[in-house]
Amino acid sequence: MYKIKSNEMGDITVTREMVETLAGLATMDCYGLVGMVPQNIQTGISNILGLESIRKGVQVSNTDEGLVIDVYVIVSYGTKIPEVASNVMQKVAYVLEKNAQLPVAAVNVNVRGVRVSTDK
């Protein structure tokens, strides 16, 4: 649980699962991503996660400076990976700081693969 705010009436806290879900949804809202994968995916196996399990592609840890968010993604072939990663970093930090008022120390984007679109 992460404490957002305290006042004379009590505390407001959010769960790790909520933070993972917000980070996952913010990530998937970015251009150039095909999907997210679990952090412990084995080489050669790429199961892209659906929205119902999107938080499995996110790892959250807490430091003195704030949350450290690791996201594990598959990018679309032909996109500029540094630009996509930068966009993900900015979007995830913004969403968590705006919606949950949680301090974000870092967002790390781990590109686990590239997918070629078969649409023509």
N, CA and C of each residue as an Amber inpcrd file, in Angstrom:
protein
   360
   0.8350000  -1.1860000   0.0000000   0.0000000   0.0000000   0.0000000
   0.8760000   1.2430000   0.0000000   0.4660000   2.2230000  -0.7590000
   1.1790000   3.4890000  -0.8230000   0.2650000   4.5870000  -0.2950000
   0.7750000   5.3580000   0.6480000  -0.0130000   6.4390000   1.2320000
   0.0640000   7.6560000   0.3220000  -1.1070000   8.1530000  -0.0450000
  -1.1800000   9.3370000  -0.8860000  -1.3010000  10.5890000  -0.0260000
  -2.1800000  10.5020000   0.9610000  -2.4840000  11.6930000   1.7350000
  -2.9740000  11.2930000   3.1170000  -2.6860000  12.1200000   4.0990000
  -3.2040000  11.9470000   5.4520000  -3.8150000  13.2580000   5.9020000
  -4.9040000  13.1510000   6.6380000  -5.4850000  14.3260000   7.2750000
  -6.1110000  13.8980000   8.5940000  -6.8280000  14.8010000   9.2400000
  -7.3990000  14.4940000  10.5510000  -8.4470000  13.3920000  10.5020000
  -8.9780000  13.1010000   9.3250000 -10.0110000  12.0700000   9.2000000
  -9.4330000  10.6960000   8.8750000  -8.1650000  10.6300000   8.4690000
  -7.5650000   9.3400000   8.1590000  -6.5720000   9.4160000   7.0160000
  -6.2470000   8.2440000   6.4820000  -5.2610000   8.1200000   5.4130000
  -5.9350000   7.7090000   4.1110000  -5.3430000   8.1370000   3.0140000
  -5.7490000   7.6670000   1.6880000  -4.5850000   6.8480000   1.1550000
  -4.8500000   5.5770000   0.8520000  -3.8020000   4.6970000   0.3390000
  -4.2660000   4.0430000  -0.9560000  -3.3030000   3.6150000  -1.7490000
  -3.5990000   2.8590000  -2.9660000  -2.7590000   1.5830000  -2.9470000
  -3.2420000   0.5710000  -3.6240000  -2.5390000  -0.7100000  -3.6530000
  -1.4950000  -0.7370000  -4.7660000  -0.5680000  -1.6610000  -4.6410000
   0.4340000  -1.8930000  -5.6790000  -0.2550000  -2.2730000  -6.9940000
  -1.3220000  -3.0640000  -6.9120000  -2.0430000  -3.4880000  -8.1080000
  -2.6250000  -2.2950000  -8.8600000  -3.1450000  -1.3000000  -8.1130000
  -3.6950000  -0.1150000  -8.7500000  -2.5940000   0.6680000  -9.4600000
  -1.4340000   0.7890000  -8.8160000  -0.3030000   1.4920000  -9.4300000
   0.1390000   0.7550000 -10.6960000   0.2220000  -0.5760000 -10.6280000
   0.6130000  -1.3700000 -11.7970000  -0.3890000  -1.2100000 -12.9390000
  -1.6710000  -1.2090000 -12.6070000  -2.7060000  -1.0590000 -13.6250000
  -2.6390000   0.3140000 -14.2840000  -2.5230000   1.3740000 -13.4830000
  -2.4070000   2.7240000 -14.0510000  -1.1870000   2.8380000 -14.9560000
  -0.0580000   2.3100000 -14.5010000   1.1730000   2.3740000 -15.3010000
   1.0220000   1.5720000 -16.5930000   0.3960000   0.4040000 -16.5120000
   0.1880000  -0.4240000 -17.7020000  -0.7320000   0.2320000 -18.7130000
  -1.8150000   0.8250000 -18.2320000  -2.7440000   1.5050000 -19.1390000
  -2.0930000   2.7240000 -19.7790000  -1.3190000   3.4720000 -19.0010000
  -0.6100000   4.6340000 -19.5520000   0.3920000   4.1890000 -20.6110000
   1.0700000   3.0910000 -20.3560000   2.0440000   2.5600000 -21.3100000
   1.3680000   2.1900000 -22.6240000   0.2730000   1.4440000 -22.5370000
  -0.3990000   0.9760000 -23.7460000  -1.0860000   2.0970000 -24.5180000
  -1.2150000   3.2600000 -23.9020000  -1.8080000   4.4070000 -24.5710000
  -0.7970000   5.1150000 -25.4770000   0.4390000   4.6600000 -25.4620000
   1.5060000   5.3040000 -26.2340000   1.6200000   4.7040000 -27.6380000
   1.9010000   5.5580000 -28.6040000   2.0790000   5.1450000 -29.9930000
   3.3340000   4.2820000 -30.1280000   3.2570000   3.2630000 -30.9710000
   4.4240000   2.4620000 -31.3070000   4.5560000   1.1710000 -30.5370000
   3.6370000   0.9210000 -29.6140000   3.7020000  -0.3210000 -28.8460000
   2.7240000  -1.3400000 -29.3950000   3.1580000  -2.5970000 -29.4060000
   2.2930000  -3.6960000 -29.8040000   1.6380000  -4.2870000 -28.5690000
   2.3900000  -4.3540000 -27.4780000   1.8560000  -4.9230000 -26.2530000
   2.8830000  -4.9280000 -25.1470000   2.4920000  -5.5800000 -24.0520000
   3.3690000  -5.7160000 -22.8970000   3.5830000  -7.1980000 -22.6380000
   4.6950000  -7.5100000 -22.0170000   5.0210000  -8.8980000 -21.7020000
   5.4210000  -8.9890000 -20.2370000   5.2810000 -10.1780000 -19.6420000
   5.7310000 -10.3360000 -18.2620000   7.2360000 -10.1180000 -18.1710000
   7.6910000  -9.6130000 -17.0320000   9.1200000  -9.3360000 -16.8650000
   9.9690000 -10.5940000 -16.9290000   9.4310000 -11.7380000 -16.5640000
  10.2190000 -12.9640000 -16.5130000  10.0270000 -13.8410000 -17.7440000
   9.6890000 -13.2290000 -18.8530000   9.4500000 -13.9860000 -20.0860000
  10.7320000 -14.6980000 -20.5330000  10.5840000 -15.8990000 -20.9820000
  11.7210000 -16.6840000 -21.4520000  12.0670000 -16.2940000 -22.8880000
  13.3320000 -16.3680000 -23.2270000  13.7820000 -16.0410000 -24.5700000
  13.0720000 -16.9330000 -25.5870000  12.5760000 -16.3120000 -26.6430000
  11.9190000 -17.0670000 -27.6990000  10.4320000 -17.2420000 -27.4880000
   9.9420000 -16.9010000 -26.3190000   8.5130000 -17.0170000 -26.0450000
   7.9980000 -15.6110000 -25.8030000   7.0540000 -15.1750000 -26.5900000
   6.5340000 -13.8260000 -26.3610000   5.0160000 -13.8520000 -26.3210000
   4.4970000 -13.9620000 -25.1470000   3.0570000 -13.8990000 -24.9450000
   2.6860000 -12.4580000 -24.6580000   2.0410000 -11.8190000 -25.6000000
   1.6250000 -10.4390000 -25.3870000   0.3970000 -10.4530000 -24.4890000
   0.4440000  -9.6210000 -23.4740000  -0.6150000  -9.5920000 -22.4820000
  -1.8230000  -8.8070000 -22.9720000  -2.9970000  -9.3030000 -22.6180000
  -4.2210000  -8.5650000 -22.8830000  -4.4610000  -7.5630000 -21.7650000
  -5.4660000  -6.7280000 -21.9250000  -5.7430000  -5.6970000 -20.9270000
  -6.0490000  -6.2760000 -19.5530000  -6.6460000  -7.4630000 -19.4970000
  -7.0130000  -8.0420000 -18.2080000  -5.7990000  -8.3980000 -17.3580000
  -4.6520000  -8.5890000 -17.9620000  -3.4500000  -8.9320000 -17.1910000
  -2.2990000  -7.9750000 -17.4890000  -2.6300000  -6.7640000 -17.8400000
  -1.6300000  -5.7860000 -18.2640000  -0.6370000  -5.4680000 -17.1570000
  -1.0570000  -5.5750000 -15.9130000  -0.1510000  -5.2090000 -14.8240000
   0.9890000  -6.1970000 -14.6450000   0.9050000  -7.3690000 -15.2700000
   2.0180000  -8.3240000 -15.2020000   3.2260000  -7.8300000 -15.9860000
   3.0340000  -6.8710000 -16.8530000   4.1320000  -6.2730000 -17.6040000
   4.7240000  -5.0590000 -16.9190000   4.3610000  -4.8710000 -15.6460000
   4.8240000  -3.7170000 -14.8710000   5.3830000  -4.2080000 -13.5440000
   6.4960000  -3.6340000 -13.1500000   7.0710000  -3.9260000 -11.8360000
   7.2390000  -2.5950000 -11.1070000   6.7950000  -2.5470000  -9.8500000
   6.8560000  -1.3210000  -9.0560000   7.7200000  -1.5600000  -7.8280000
   8.6350000  -0.6390000  -7.5690000   9.4050000  -0.6790000  -6.3220000
   9.4190000   0.7280000  -5.7360000   9.6490000   0.7950000  -4.4360000
   9.5950000   2.0630000  -3.7260000  10.9830000   2.4460000  -3.2420000
  11.3650000   3.7000000  -3.4390000  12.6320000   4.2200000  -2.9340000
  12.3390000   5.4830000  -2.1320000  13.3610000   6.0350000  -1.5090000
  13.1890000   7.2800000  -0.7590000  12.7830000   8.4340000  -1.6690000
  13.2060000   8.3960000  -2.9250000  12.8950000   9.4630000  -3.8780000
  11.5120000   9.3120000  -4.5030000  10.9180000   8.1410000  -4.4190000
   9.6110000   7.8840000  -5.0160000   9.5670000   6.4980000  -5.6300000
   8.5530000   6.2650000  -6.4380000   8.3680000   4.9620000  -7.0690000
   9.3090000   4.7860000  -8.2550000   9.7700000   3.5660000  -8.4260000
  10.5240000   3.1930000  -9.6190000   9.6450000   2.1970000 -10.3680000
   9.2920000   2.5480000 -11.5860000   8.3940000   1.7420000 -12.4070000
   9.2000000   1.1260000 -13.5400000   9.1140000  -0.1960000 -13.6830000
   9.7250000  -0.9000000 -14.8100000   8.6000000  -1.4550000 -15.6690000
   8.6210000  -1.1300000 -16.9620000   7.6320000  -1.6810000 -17.8850000
   8.3570000  -2.5160000 -18.9350000   7.7130000  -3.5950000 -19.3610000
   8.2920000  -4.5550000 -20.3000000   7.3970000  -4.5980000 -21.5330000
   7.9400000  -4.1530000 -22.6700000   7.1030000  -3.9140000 -23.8430000
   7.6420000  -4.5800000 -25.1050000   6.7340000  -4.7030000 -26.0750000
   7.0520000  -5.1010000 -27.4470000   6.7110000  -3.8920000 -28.3190000
   7.6610000  -3.4610000 -29.1480000   7.4200000  -2.2990000 -30.0070000
   7.1030000  -2.7480000 -31.4260000   6.4890000  -1.8530000 -32.1600000
   6.1470000  -2.1030000 -33.5490000   7.3670000  -1.8360000 -34.4250000
   7.5880000  -2.7020000 -35.4080000   8.6970000  -2.5300000 -36.3400000
   8.5340000  -1.2120000 -37.0860000   9.6270000  -0.4850000 -37.2170000
   9.6120000   0.7680000 -37.9550000   9.4670000   1.9960000 -37.0780000
   9.1980000   1.7950000 -35.8010000   9.1090000   2.9470000 -34.9010000
  10.4890000   3.2670000 -34.3500000  10.6720000   4.4980000 -33.9460000
  11.9390000   4.9220000 -33.3490000  11.8960000   4.5650000 -31.8690000
  12.6280000   3.5190000 -31.5120000  12.5610000   2.9740000 -30.1570000
  12.8910000   4.0170000 -29.0870000  13.9400000   4.8350000 -29.2370000
  14.2010000   5.8380000 -28.1950000  13.0440000   6.8250000 -28.0040000
  12.3840000   7.2010000 -29.0950000  11.2480000   8.1200000 -28.9910000
  10.0570000   7.4540000 -28.3230000   9.7900000   6.2020000 -28.6790000
   8.6930000   5.4620000 -28.0530000   8.9650000   5.3200000 -26.5570000
  10.1860000   4.9300000 -26.1980000  10.5420000   4.7490000 -24.7870000
  10.4270000   6.0570000 -24.0150000  10.8870000   7.1480000 -24.5970000
  10.7930000   8.4560000 -23.9450000   9.3370000   8.8520000 -23.7250000
   8.5060000   8.5880000 -24.7180000   7.0810000   8.8790000 -24.6160000
   6.4430000   8.0670000 -23.4860000   6.7980000   6.7830000 -23.3900000
   6.2770000   5.9200000 -22.3260000   6.7090000   6.4560000 -20.9620000
   7.9770000   6.8210000 -20.8340000   8.4840000   7.3360000 -19.5570000
   7.7000000   8.5640000 -19.1020000   7.5190000   9.4970000 -20.0250000
   6.8090000  10.7340000 -19.6870000   5.3500000  10.4750000 -19.3480000
   4.6990000   9.6250000 -20.1220000   3.2690000   9.3560000 -19.9230000
   3.0150000   8.6420000 -18.6020000   3.8070000   7.6190000 -18.2920000
   3.6190000   6.8660000 -17.0490000   3.8420000   7.7740000 -15.8400000
   4.9160000   8.5450000 -15.8510000   5.1950000   9.4550000 -14.7320000
   4.0630000  10.4690000 -14.5740000   3.6080000  11.0360000 -15.6750000
   2.5360000  12.0310000 -15.6270000   1.2500000  11.4400000 -15.0460000
   0.8460000  10.2740000 -15.5320000  -0.4050000   9.6570000 -15.0800000
  -0.3460000   9.3280000 -13.5900000   0.7580000   8.7570000 -13.1310000
   0.8560000   8.4010000 -11.7130000   0.9170000   9.6370000 -10.8210000
   1.6170000  10.6590000 -11.2690000   1.7140000  11.8750000 -10.4590000
   0.3990000  12.6570000 -10.4700000  -0.2980000  12.6660000 -11.6080000
  -1.5570000  13.4130000 -11.7150000  -2.7160000  12.6640000 -11.0670000
  -2.9080000  11.3940000 -11.4200000  -4.0770000  10.6460000 -10.9560000
  -3.9580000  10.1430000  -9.5260000  -2.7700000   9.7080000  -9.1320000
  -2.6130000   9.1320000  -7.7950000  -1.7860000  10.0100000  -6.8670000
  -1.2520000  11.1000000  -7.3790000  -0.4020000  12.0040000  -6.6030000
   0.7480000  11.2530000  -5.9270000   1.3190000  10.3080000  -6.6670000
   2.4600000   9.5350000  -6.1740000   3.7390000  10.0690000  -6.7990000
   4.7920000  10.2530000  -6.0080000   6.0620000  10.7080000  -6.5800000
   6.7200000   9.5850000  -7.3750000   7.1690000   9.8960000  -8.5640000
   7.8270000   8.9050000  -9.4210000   9.2950000   9.2920000  -9.5530000
  10.1740000   8.4000000  -9.1020000  11.6170000   8.6480000  -9.1870000
  12.1480000   8.2890000 -10.5670000  11.6290000   7.1980000 -11.1520000
  12.1230000   6.7480000 -12.4560000  11.1050000   5.8350000 -13.1220000
  11.1070000   5.8730000 -14.4470000  10.3490000   4.9190000 -15.2550000
  11.3510000   4.2920000 -16.2060000  11.5240000   2.9900000 -16.1010000
  12.4620000   2.2550000 -16.9490000  11.6750000   1.4520000 -17.9760000
  12.0080000   1.6380000 -19.2450000  11.3300000   0.9300000 -20.3280000
  12.2560000  -0.1710000 -20.8240000  11.7930000  -1.4040000 -20.7330000
  12.5550000  -2.5750000 -21.1580000  11.9050000  -3.1350000 -22.4170000
  12.5520000  -2.9250000 -23.5610000  12.0140000  -3.4100000 -24.8310000
  12.4210000  -4.8700000 -24.9730000  11.4270000  -5.7570000 -24.9950000
  11.6790000  -7.1900000 -25.0480000  11.5390000  -7.7830000 -26.4300000
  11.1160000  -6.9650000 -27.3920000  10.9910000  -7.4940000 -28.7380000
  10.4040000  -6.4810000 -29.6950000  10.4240000  -6.8570000 -30.9760000
   9.8730000  -6.0360000 -32.0510000   8.9280000  -6.9240000 -32.8390000
   7.7690000  -6.3950000 -33.1840000   6.8080000  -7.1410000 -33.9810000
   6.5960000  -6.4580000 -35.3120000   6.5250000  -7.2630000 -36.3560000
   6.2400000  -6.7610000 -37.6940000   4.7470000  -6.9090000 -37.9250000
   4.1180000  -5.8300000 -38.3540000   2.6890000  -5.8600000 -38.6290000
   2.4430000  -6.6240000 -39.9220000   1.4080000  -7.4550000 -39.9300000
   1.0560000  -8.2060000 -41.1350000  -0.0800000  -7.5310000 -41.8910000
  -0.5520000  -6.3730000 -41.3790000  -1.6220000  -5.6320000 -42.0580000
  -1.0680000  -4.9180000 -43.2790000  -1.8170000  -4.9540000 -44.3690000
  -1.3920000  -4.2550000 -45.5840000  -2.5110000  -3.4420000 -46.1210000
